[in-house]
């Protein structure tokens, strides 16, 4: 599987951000869960999905107002 280039990653990040802005705030978690499942299905490897979930959990910081 080919990794995205930095510009492709930036555009993907921006596309997800734009989509999030179009989704009502109350539906954003559902949108992200649905997107994650669609992407996981495309990846086709449950083990790799679990590894990436663990990786995504690393180094998360709550915004200042949520600490």
N, C-alpha and C positions, 0 to 999 in steps of 0.2 A: 504494500500500500504506500502510495506517495504522500509525503508530508507537504503541507501547504508552505508556500514561500511567505516571508514576513509581510509583503504587501497583500497577499491573499488572506492571511490571518487578520490583518487590520481591516480589510473590507468585510470579512465575515463578522468580526466583532461589531463593526458599525451597522451591518445589516440586522444583527440580532438586537442591537440597541434601538434601532429605528422601529423594529417590530414590537419591542417591549413598550416603547412610547405610544404605540397605537392600540395596545391592549389595555382595557380598563384595569386600574390598580388592583382591584379585587380578584382579577383573573390572571395576574402575572405568574403566580406560582404554578397554576394549572398549565399555562402556556409553556413555561420552562420545563415542567415535567413531561408534557406531551412532546416537546422538541427533543428532550433527552431520550425519550423512548424511540422516537423516529430515527434519531441518529444512531442509537444503540442497535436498532434492528438493521440499519444499513451496514454497521460495522460487522455484525454477524458473529461476534465472539463474546459469549457471556463472561468468560474469564477476563478478557481484556477490558470489558465494560467495568467490571468490579475493580480492576486495577486503576482505571482512570477515575472512577468515583473516589477511591481512596486518595488519589493524587490531587483531585480538585478540592478535597476537604483540608488539605494542608495550607497553612499560612493564611487562613481567613481572618480578617480583622473586622470587628463590628465598627460601624460609623461612630464617631465621637458621641453623638446624641443617644446611642443605644448602649453605651458602656455603663 
